[in-house]
Amino acid sequence: MKASLSSRARMYGSLFRVRFINGLQYRAAAAAGVCTQFAWGFMEILLFRAFYQADPPAFPMEFSALASYIWLQQAFLALFMSWFLENDVFAAITDGNIAYELARPIDLYSKWFIQNLAGRVSRALLRCAPILLVAALLPAPYGLSLPSSPLAFAVFLPTMALGLCTVVSFCMIVYIATFYTLSPLGVRVIALSITDLLTGSLVPLPFFPDTIRRIVELTPFASMQNLPLRVYSGNIAGEELIRGVLVQVFWLAALVIAGRLWMRHALRRIVVQGG
């Protein structure tokens, strides 16, 4: 039993390492992405600044906290962007190469999960350092501030890891849904339209109307980038933070269990034709 667990750990570790190293090769794409994220980050901050100057008391986040939220969002975009999906997974499902995947002695759900996880981490590693460095050097209140407290930073790291895994587990649901369609395009468009709004990618969740925000905070989307970025900036703490972490853990477990069960059902009905 111990030998089996050890061999599985080595197998998944090797898969993660291969995909991680492969992702590090795209340096030109990373450089272009950094430039795009700088432009987008400055645009968002200046846009919000105009609103803040018009009516400062009306906003639920301090501007410095909002600026930190935006820069962290841009620095770790590769971790939390719901629209980053593995095209080779969709290709395997739609063109019949899933037969080769099933012939391998490895759990398919775990393989795709690790694949997606490694790809996101490698891309984030290439992009985050220059963005964080420049953002930290910007004058207040436009730059990246230090964490609101040592405790906030200590909580930020595990909530970021949980948020990343929640994003990947949601993406697994999108992949599995493709088994039941002729094309992945419709599934991707619907899923990404929902997540861009409800994860706080477009507008941070504290800016939502209270009733809508309370509902959204109970969904898996609030457990992705919303919670760790707000923890770092000090916008969420105390009982609200504890509740947010519990919801985050719940949705990660629920999405993984649902994804595994749904994949098991999908794989039972696969028919691969040709030779």
PyMOL commands that set and color helices and strands:
alter all, ss='L'
color gray80, all
select helices_A, chain A and resi 2-23+27-54+56-58+63-75+77-80+87-94+98-103+108-137+150-180+185-198+205-207+210-216+220-223+226-233+238-268
alter helices_A, ss='H'
color red, helices_A
deselect
rebuild
show_as cartoon
